[in-house]
Amino acid sequence: MKRHGVNVTALLPGLTRTGFQETADYDASWAPSFAWQQPDAVARTGLAAVAAGRAVCISGAANKAIATVLRVTPRSLVRGIAGRVSTP
């Protein structure tokens, strides 16, 4: 899309306090409090990434650390963990 003047940024917000979990009846009590972000902070981070022309934006220090670890973790293990934490 760049040739059309369109930039795309994928925002990976991680756990964000939006009320989604309650609405979806999803128990996120497994997640430590430090992992949660506020929506306005996530939005600011995402908008700054868009302004900088970044293709991918991982919001929050905890999410960045997790993403770094996941890059070197075997995919089969990542899929197993993701299946456990994303199933209500």
N, C-alpha and C positions, 0 to 999 in steps of 0.2 A: 504494500500500500504506500510505501515511501515515495514512489514515483508520482503518486497522486497527492502528495503533501499530507498524508495521514500517518501519524506515528501511533504505535500500539504499545501499551505498557500493561503487563500482567502483574496485578497486585496480589501477593500472597499474604493475607492478613493474619493468619493463624487464629488463635482464640481471641475473639473480640466481644466485649459486653454490649450486645445489641438487643437482647431479649429473644433472639432466635431460638436458643436452646430451650427456653421455657415454652415458647409457642410450639416447637416441634416435639415437646415432651421428651427431650433428650437429657439424660443425666450426665452432666459434665463434672461431677464432683471429683472425678479421678484427677482432674487437672489442678496443679498447684496454683495458688493465687498469683504468684509472680508471672505466670505465663499469660495472664489475661491483659488485654489492652483496651483502652477506651476508643470508641469510634472516631472521635475528633482527631486523636493522635494518628490513627491509621490513615484517615483521610488526608491529613497534612503530609504524611510521608508519601502517600501515593501521588498526590498532586505535585510534590517536589520532584518525584521521579519522572512524571510526565513532562514537566517543564525542562528537566535535564535530558530528555530524550532516551531514558533508560528503557530497555525492553522488559526487564524483570525487576520487581521491587519486593523484597522481603521486609515486612514491617516488624520492628521490635528486636531487641538484642537476643531474647530467648529463642525466637523463631530463627534468627540468623545462625545461632549456635546449633540448633537442632538440624537445620538445613545442611550445615557443614558436616556434621556427624553422619547424616543420612547419605551424603555423597559417597562415603567410603564403606557403608553398611551393605551387606549382600541384599539384593532385591527381594529374595524370598523371605528374609527376616523382616524387611520393611513392610512387605505385603501382609505378613502375619500380624505384626503389631497394628498396622492401620486397620485391619479387619476387626481387631479386638476393641479398639478405641472408637471406631466409627459406627459400631452396631449398637443401637439402643437396647 
